[in-house]
Amino acid sequence: MTIQLYVDLRSQPCRSLAIFLKLMGIPHELQYIDLFTGEHKKPEYADKFPLQVVPGLKDGDFYLGEMVAIFRYLTTKYADKIEDHWYPKDMKSRARVDEYIAFHHTGTRGKCVAIFVAEVLAPAFSGKPVDQEKVKTDAENLKQSLDKIERSFLKDNDFLCGKEISIADIMAVCEFMQFTVNGRDIFKDNPKMKGYMDRVKARLQPALDEINAKLYAWRDSHAK
């Protein structure tokens, strides 16, 4: 049975899962939801996904929200199709991935979203100029988080949780790529992070660019 993933591909968590599904060759269909017009709050969606969030997974009569829960569901259901390094069965290796996942929401996503909202979304929806002081503070907070990622996760590793790529890297890179829209170089003082980013992007091709088409279109429209 083909699963359905409800997405707005301007959303980082949505792109993470869409890239993973395509990369793994899991039969699926993408169902598009427009977050900016509030489609995720309309009854036809909210009745199935009471959390009113995207991504949302439909597998037969089973509905599931939240990116991390969906990743774990997919790696369990399709364990025979997915190489172990994506979400290892070994207890300690999996714990390393889970450690990053626990950090991700506030440590990576929270810091990236704050500055992206301040610099791109807030001005677009309010019509007010960018609050440069807020952007400066948010940029400092993001820099501290990037430093922490280098010290605590990358260390001497090629990827966040070891020598091989995992779902943690897809989550992280999709957050970092959001700045494609406005061209902010978040790694200018973190060359180690830039090298990491390049490695992950190379491993995720061609699915990365295919799923990021809407992100690139957003970048092009933002530049006008």
Residue frames as qw, qx, qy, qz and C-alpha x, y, z in Angstrom:
[[0.000, 0.888, 0.460, 0.000, 0.00, 0.00, 0.00],
 [0.393, 0.466, -0.020, 0.792, 1.29, 3.45, -0.93],
 [0.325, -0.593, -0.468, 0.569, 1.59, 5.78, 2.02],
 [0.172, 0.827, 0.253, 0.472, 0.66, 9.44, 1.80],
 [0.476, -0.309, -0.276, 0.775, 2.67, 12.28, 3.29],
 [0.050, 0.926, 0.349, 0.136, 0.95, 15.62, 3.78],
 [0.602, -0.219, 0.014, 0.768, 3.47, 18.41, 3.31],
 [0.222, 0.974, 0.020, -0.043, 4.21, 22.02, 2.66],
 [0.864, 0.147, -0.023, 0.481, 7.67, 21.81, 1.10],
 [0.113, 0.788, -0.200, 0.572, 8.56, 25.26, 2.38],
 [0.694, -0.635, 0.211, -0.265, 8.68, 23.51, 5.77],
 [0.101, 0.620, -0.774, 0.082, 11.97, 22.00, 6.89],
 [0.513, -0.136, 0.803, -0.271, 10.47, 18.92, 8.65],
 [0.789, 0.464, 0.241, -0.322, 8.33, 18.21, 5.59],
 [0.526, 0.712, -0.453, -0.106, 11.33, 18.30, 3.29],
 [0.226, -0.501, 0.820, -0.162, 13.29, 16.05, 5.64],
 [0.657, 0.086, 0.709, -0.243, 10.74, 13.27, 5.39],
 [0.721, 0.638, 0.063, -0.261, 10.06, 13.75, 1.68],
 [0.268, 0.719, -0.639, -0.059, 13.79, 13.47, 0.94],
 [0.363, -0.313, 0.856, -0.195, 14.04, 10.34, 3.08],
 [0.753, 0.310, 0.494, -0.304, 11.07, 8.64, 1.40],
 [0.649, 0.719, -0.175, -0.178, 12.44, 9.37, -2.06],
 [0.083, 0.682, -0.725, 0.047, 15.97, 8.35, -1.15],
 [0.449, -0.189, 0.842, -0.233, 14.80, 5.04, 0.37],
 [0.274, 0.042, -0.779, -0.562, 12.56, 4.21, -2.59],
 [0.162, 0.301, 0.836, -0.430, 9.50, 3.82, -0.35],
 [0.010, 0.480, 0.664, 0.573, 6.28, 4.02, -2.42],
 [0.108, -0.548, -0.489, 0.670, 4.52, 7.23, -1.42],
 [0.178, 0.701, 0.433, 0.538, 2.44, 10.15, -2.58],
 [0.215, -0.138, -0.292, 0.922, 2.89, 13.74, -1.47],
 [0.059, -0.777, -0.601, -0.178, -0.30, 15.60, -0.59],
 [0.320, 0.272, -0.104, 0.902, 0.21, 19.35, -0.53],
 [0.309, -0.791, -0.497, 0.179, -0.99, 21.54, 2.33],
 [0.274, 0.634, -0.022, 0.723, -0.54, 25.33, 2.29],
 [0.472, -0.405, -0.528, 0.578, 0.57, 26.46, 5.73],
 [0.132, -0.033, -0.017, 0.991, 0.46, 30.12, 4.79],
 [0.418, -0.254, -0.339, -0.803, -3.28, 29.96, 4.05],
 [0.448, -0.241, 0.591, -0.627, -4.04, 27.80, 7.09],
 [0.731, 0.080, -0.528, -0.425, -5.06, 24.61, 5.28],
 [0.408, 0.100, -0.851, 0.315, -3.65, 22.57, 8.17],
 [0.158, 0.069, 0.598, -0.782, -6.35, 24.04, 10.44],
 [0.586, 0.041, -0.278, -0.760, -9.30, 23.26, 8.19],
 [0.783, -0.169, 0.422, -0.424, -11.63, 20.42, 9.31],
 [0.916, 0.345, -0.159, -0.127, -10.78, 18.12, 6.40],
 [0.539, 0.472, -0.586, 0.379, -7.17, 18.02, 7.64],
 [0.196, -0.462, 0.566, -0.654, -7.58, 18.70, 11.35],
 [0.871, -0.163, 0.096, -0.454, -10.11, 15.87, 11.75],
 [0.937, 0.193, -0.261, 0.125, -7.41, 13.41, 10.65],
 [0.604, 0.176, -0.363, 0.688, -4.49, 15.19, 12.28],
 [0.370, -0.846, -0.384, -0.011, -5.75, 16.83, 15.50],
 [0.557, -0.471, -0.004, 0.684, -2.33, 18.37, 16.19],
 [0.368, 0.909, 0.186, -0.069, -2.89, 20.44, 13.03],
 [0.260, -0.731, 0.490, 0.397, 0.74, 20.17, 11.96],
 [0.861, 0.489, -0.138, 0.008, 2.66, 19.07, 8.90],
 [0.389, 0.133, -0.790, -0.456, 4.13, 16.72, 8.01],
 [0.716, -0.071, 0.454, -0.526, 1.34, 14.22, 8.49],
 [0.079, 0.237, -0.930, -0.269, 1.50, 10.54, 7.51],
 [0.803, 0.088, 0.164, -0.567, -1.43, 8.45, 6.28],
 [0.108, 0.280, -0.943, -0.146, -0.82, 4.70, 6.08],
 [0.244, -0.365, -0.884, -0.163, -4.13, 3.02, 5.32],
 [0.373, -0.776, -0.383, -0.333, -6.44, 4.10, 8.12],
 [0.661, -0.492, -0.220, 0.522, -3.53, 5.12, 10.37],
 [0.204, 0.886, 0.038, 0.414, -2.71, 8.82, 10.76],
 [0.721, -0.421, -0.160, 0.526, 0.43, 10.15, 12.42],
 [0.157, 0.961, -0.028, 0.227, 1.81, 13.64, 12.96],
 [0.418, -0.833, 0.349, 0.100, 5.20, 15.02, 14.03],
 [0.523, 0.684, -0.504, -0.071, 8.42, 14.52, 12.07],
 [0.079, -0.484, 0.844, -0.218, 10.35, 12.45, 14.64],
 [0.676, 0.052, 0.627, -0.383, 7.45, 10.06, 15.25],
 [0.792, 0.547, -0.007, -0.269, 7.07, 9.58, 11.49],
 [0.314, 0.664, -0.678, 0.015, 10.80, 8.94, 11.01],
 [0.303, -0.301, 0.857, -0.289, 10.71, 6.26, 13.70],
 [0.772, 0.277, 0.412, -0.396, 7.58, 4.70, 12.24],
 [0.690, 0.645, -0.257, -0.205, 9.12, 4.53, 8.77],
 [0.184, 0.595, -0.776, 0.101, 12.44, 3.07, 9.94],
 [0.485, -0.119, 0.796, -0.342, 10.52, 0.36, 11.81],
 [0.774, 0.409, 0.314, -0.367, 7.99, -0.49, 9.11],
 [0.739, 0.653, -0.164, -0.020, 10.50, -0.48, 6.27],
 [0.532, -0.677, 0.494, 0.120, 13.48, -1.90, 8.17],
 [0.803, 0.085, 0.522, 0.274, 14.14, -4.34, 5.32],
 [0.525, 0.747, 0.237, 0.331, 14.47, -1.47, 2.81],
 [0.064, -0.959, 0.156, -0.228, 16.46, 0.95, 4.97],
 [0.653, 0.310, -0.519, 0.456, 20.17, 0.54, 5.71],
 [0.627, -0.538, -0.493, 0.274, 20.82, 0.25, 9.43],
 [0.432, -0.046, -0.174, 0.884, 22.99, 3.37, 9.72],
 [0.138, -0.526, -0.294, -0.786, 19.98, 5.64, 9.17],
 [0.568, -0.547, 0.209, -0.578, 18.55, 4.66, 12.57],
 [0.341, 0.351, -0.866, 0.108, 20.73, 1.89, 14.02],
 [0.807, -0.361, -0.399, -0.244, 19.38, -1.14, 15.85],
 [0.610, 0.016, -0.531, 0.588, 22.43, -1.26, 18.12],
 [0.363, -0.796, -0.464, 0.143, 21.33, 0.31, 21.40],
 [0.427, -0.581, 0.001, 0.693, 24.28, 2.66, 21.87],
 [0.249, 0.076, 0.490, 0.832, 24.42, 3.75, 18.23],
 [0.121, -0.667, -0.618, -0.398, 20.70, 4.47, 18.25],
 [0.405, -0.754, -0.353, 0.378, 21.06, 6.37, 21.51],
 [0.360, -0.278, 0.193, 0.869, 23.53, 8.71, 19.78],
 [0.004, 0.366, 0.575, 0.732, 20.98, 9.46, 17.09],
 [0.346, -0.732, -0.581, -0.079, 18.28, 9.94, 19.72],
 [0.447, -0.521, -0.189, 0.702, 20.60, 12.28, 21.61],
 [0.143, -0.021, 0.315, 0.938, 20.80, 14.58, 18.60],
 [0.193, -0.519, -0.671, -0.493, 17.05, 14.29, 17.95],
 [0.408, -0.708, -0.503, 0.283, 16.39, 15.40, 21.54],
 [0.346, -0.433, 0.030, 0.832, 18.68, 18.39, 20.96],
 [0.283, 0.288, 0.581, 0.706, 17.35, 19.22, 17.52],
 [0.024, -0.788, -0.583, -0.199, 14.09, 21.02, 18.25],
 [0.245, -0.953, -0.089, 0.157, 15.53, 23.77, 20.44],
 [0.574, -0.527, 0.339, 0.527, 19.24, 23.45, 19.69],
 [0.317, 0.005, 0.608, 0.727, 19.12, 23.52, 15.88],
 [0.057, 0.598, 0.682, 0.417, 15.59, 24.12, 14.65],
 [0.240, -0.851, -0.400, 0.242, 14.69, 26.67, 17.30],
 [0.345, -0.592, 0.170, 0.709, 17.75, 28.79, 16.63],
 [0.242, 0.081, 0.635, 0.729, 17.40, 28.60, 12.84],
 [0.008, -0.689, -0.686, -0.236, 13.68, 29.33, 12.85],
 [0.252, -0.785, -0.289, 0.486, 14.10, 32.37, 15.12],
 [0.205, -0.481, 0.306, 0.796, 16.42, 34.20, 12.78],
 [0.135, 0.219, 0.761, 0.596, 14.58, 33.08, 9.63],
 [0.065, -0.764, -0.641, 0.019, 11.28, 34.38, 10.99],
 [0.232, -0.769, -0.108, 0.586, 12.86, 37.68, 12.03],
 [0.201, -0.424, 0.466, 0.750, 14.64, 38.20, 8.73],
 [0.051, -0.058, -0.778, -0.623, 12.16, 36.74, 6.21],
 [0.166, -0.498, -0.837, -0.153, 8.70, 35.81, 7.47],
 [0.164, -0.655, -0.473, 0.566, 7.93, 38.61, 9.92],
 [0.005, 0.421, -0.199, -0.885, 8.69, 41.41, 7.43],
 [0.089, -0.100, -0.789, -0.599, 6.82, 39.57, 4.66],
 [0.227, -0.547, -0.801, -0.083, 3.62, 39.15, 6.67],
 [0.237, -0.705, -0.411, 0.527, 3.70, 42.38, 8.69],
 [0.384, 0.817, 0.210, 0.377, 4.99, 44.76, 6.04],
 [0.355, -0.920, 0.152, 0.069, 7.37, 46.19, 8.64],
 [0.423, 0.715, -0.544, 0.119, 11.14, 46.48, 8.15],
 [0.809, -0.018, -0.531, 0.250, 13.50, 43.85, 9.54],
 [0.532, -0.833, 0.100, -0.114, 14.20, 44.26, 13.25],
 [0.579, 0.596, -0.488, 0.267, 17.97, 44.37, 12.98],
 [0.254, -0.558, 0.628, -0.479, 18.55, 44.16, 16.73],
 [0.871, -0.086, 0.358, -0.327, 16.51, 40.97, 16.95],
 [0.866, 0.460, -0.194, 0.031, 18.32, 39.54, 13.94],
 [0.232, 0.677, -0.596, 0.364, 21.67, 40.32, 15.59],
 [0.526, -0.390, 0.609, -0.448, 20.64, 38.55, 18.80],
 [0.936, 0.150, 0.206, -0.244, 19.22, 35.57, 16.94],
 [0.694, 0.604, -0.373, 0.118, 22.39, 35.31, 14.83],
 [0.046, -0.603, 0.686, -0.404, 24.51, 35.24, 17.99],
 [0.742, -0.176, 0.503, -0.407, 22.31, 32.51, 19.45],
 [0.920, 0.373, -0.033, -0.114, 22.60, 30.46, 16.26],
 [0.417, 0.676, -0.559, 0.238, 26.39, 30.86, 16.26],
 [0.369, -0.465, 0.687, -0.419, 26.54, 29.51, 19.82],
 [0.885, 0.072, 0.340, -0.309, 24.43, 26.53, 18.77],
 [0.783, 0.563, -0.263, 0.019, 26.66, 25.80, 15.76],
 [0.096, 0.649, -0.678, 0.330, 29.71, 25.92, 18.02],
 [0.627, -0.265, 0.607, -0.411, 28.03, 23.45, 20.36],
 [0.927, 0.308, 0.075, -0.202, 27.19, 21.10, 17.48],
 [0.556, 0.649, -0.495, 0.160, 30.83, 21.13, 16.39],
 [0.109, -0.541, 0.716, -0.427, 32.07, 20.41, 19.91],
 [0.576, -0.149, 0.655, -0.467, 29.50, 17.87, 21.04],
 [0.856, 0.320, 0.317, -0.252, 28.27, 16.05, 17.93],
 [0.699, 0.673, -0.241, -0.001, 30.75, 16.38, 15.09],
 [0.644, -0.616, 0.415, 0.184, 34.03, 16.27, 17.04],
 [0.154, -0.453, 0.746, 0.463, 36.12, 14.07, 14.74],
 [0.540, 0.340, 0.768, -0.050, 33.10, 12.56, 12.99],
 [0.105, 0.105, 0.579, 0.802, 32.04, 13.07, 9.42],
 [0.360, -0.505, -0.534, -0.575, 28.38, 13.13, 10.46],
 [0.398, -0.621, 0.171, -0.653, 26.47, 14.18, 13.57],
 [0.829, -0.384, 0.246, -0.323, 26.24, 10.75, 15.17],
 [0.801, -0.254, 0.500, 0.210, 29.30, 8.95, 13.91],
 [0.266, -0.344, 0.641, 0.632, 31.12, 7.97, 10.76],
 [0.110, 0.323, 0.821, 0.457, 27.93, 7.29, 8.80],
 [0.262, -0.202, -0.150, -0.932, 24.95, 9.42, 7.87],
 [0.030, -0.350, -0.890, 0.289, 21.69, 9.09, 9.83],
 [0.029, -0.767, -0.579, -0.276, 18.23, 10.62, 9.99],
 [0.370, -0.739, -0.185, 0.531, 19.75, 13.21, 12.35],
 [0.332, -0.235, 0.367, 0.837, 21.73, 14.66, 9.45],
 [0.068, 0.498, 0.658, 0.561, 18.67, 14.99, 7.23],
 [0.260, -0.834, -0.472, 0.116, 16.84, 16.89, 9.96],
 [0.408, -0.635, 0.021, 0.656, 19.76, 19.23, 10.57],
 [0.318, -0.046, 0.492, 0.809, 20.65, 19.98, 6.97],
 [0.031, 0.648, 0.645, 0.404, 17.07, 20.82, 6.04],
 [0.286, -0.867, -0.283, 0.293, 17.09, 23.46, 8.79],
 [0.405, -0.492, 0.261, 0.725, 20.38, 24.91, 7.61],
 [0.293, 0.218, 0.641, 0.675, 19.22, 24.96, 3.98],
 [0.046, 0.824, 0.553, -0.112, 16.28, 27.22, 4.87],
 [0.187, -0.768, 0.075, 0.608, 18.69, 30.14, 4.59],
 [0.413, 0.169, 0.640, 0.626, 18.94, 29.41, 0.87],
 [0.128, 0.817, 0.554, 0.101, 15.88, 31.66, 0.61],
 [0.069, -0.996, -0.046, 0.043, 17.58, 34.82, 1.89],
 [0.665, 0.594, -0.263, 0.369, 21.21, 33.96, 1.20],
 [0.420, -0.813, 0.339, -0.218, 22.46, 34.25, 4.79],
 [0.656, 0.363, -0.627, 0.212, 25.82, 32.51, 5.22],
 [0.707, -0.650, 0.062, -0.271, 25.41, 30.94, 8.63],
 [0.943, -0.168, 0.036, 0.287, 28.69, 29.02, 8.36],
 [0.401, 0.836, -0.191, 0.321, 31.04, 31.91, 7.61],
 [0.159, -0.711, 0.579, -0.365, 32.75, 31.48, 11.00],
 [0.746, -0.213, 0.595, -0.210, 32.24, 27.72, 11.18],
 [0.417, 0.514, -0.632, -0.404, 34.15, 26.13, 8.27],
 [0.113, -0.111, 0.981, -0.114, 33.86, 22.72, 9.90],
 [0.490, 0.420, 0.590, -0.485, 30.10, 23.01, 9.66],
 [0.504, 0.625, -0.244, -0.544, 30.35, 24.00, 6.02],
 [0.183, 0.373, -0.890, -0.190, 32.38, 20.88, 5.25],
 [0.281, 0.151, 0.891, -0.322, 29.82, 18.79, 7.10],
 [0.523, 0.545, 0.257, -0.602, 26.99, 20.41, 5.16],
 [0.417, 0.559, -0.551, -0.459, 28.67, 19.65, 1.84],
 [0.005, 0.180, -0.984, 0.000, 29.12, 15.98, 2.79],
 [0.374, 0.326, 0.757, -0.425, 25.50, 15.52, 3.76],
 [0.508, 0.607, -0.002, -0.611, 24.15, 17.32, 0.70],
 [0.293, 0.456, -0.761, -0.356, 26.25, 15.10, -1.55],
 [0.091, -0.007, 0.986, -0.139, 24.93, 11.96, 0.15],
 [0.383, 0.448, 0.620, -0.519, 21.31, 13.05, -0.22],
 [0.365, 0.479, -0.358, -0.714, 21.37, 13.68, -3.97],
 [0.050, 0.279, 0.344, 0.895, 19.45, 13.58, -6.24],
 [0.270, -0.652, -0.708, -0.008, 16.49, 13.54, -3.82],
 [0.299, -0.511, -0.273, 0.759, 17.72, 16.69, -2.07],
 [0.005, -0.187, 0.286, 0.940, 17.50, 18.95, -5.11],
 [0.204, -0.347, -0.774, -0.489, 14.27, 17.37, -6.34],
 [0.337, -0.660, -0.648, 0.172, 12.47, 17.99, -3.07],
 [0.295, -0.530, -0.155, 0.780, 14.07, 21.41, -2.61],
 [0.253, 0.396, 0.522, 0.712, 12.66, 22.73, -5.89],
 [0.197, -0.850, -0.434, -0.224, 10.01, 24.75, -4.02],
 [0.531, -0.692, -0.055, 0.486, 12.68, 26.14, -1.69],
 [0.448, -0.078, 0.367, 0.811, 14.76, 27.25, -4.66],
 [0.062, 0.632, 0.540, 0.553, 11.68, 28.85, -6.22],
 [0.382, -0.862, -0.308, 0.123, 11.04, 30.70, -2.95],
 [0.541, -0.435, 0.153, 0.703, 14.65, 31.95, -3.07],
 [0.318, 0.243, 0.490, 0.775, 14.18, 33.22, -6.59],
 [0.129, -0.780, -0.484, -0.375, 10.94, 35.05, -5.76],
 [0.512, -0.758, -0.204, 0.348, 12.44, 36.49, -2.56],
 [0.531, -0.211, 0.224, 0.789, 15.35, 37.96, -4.53],
 [0.214, 0.561, 0.491, 0.631, 13.02, 39.99, -6.77]]
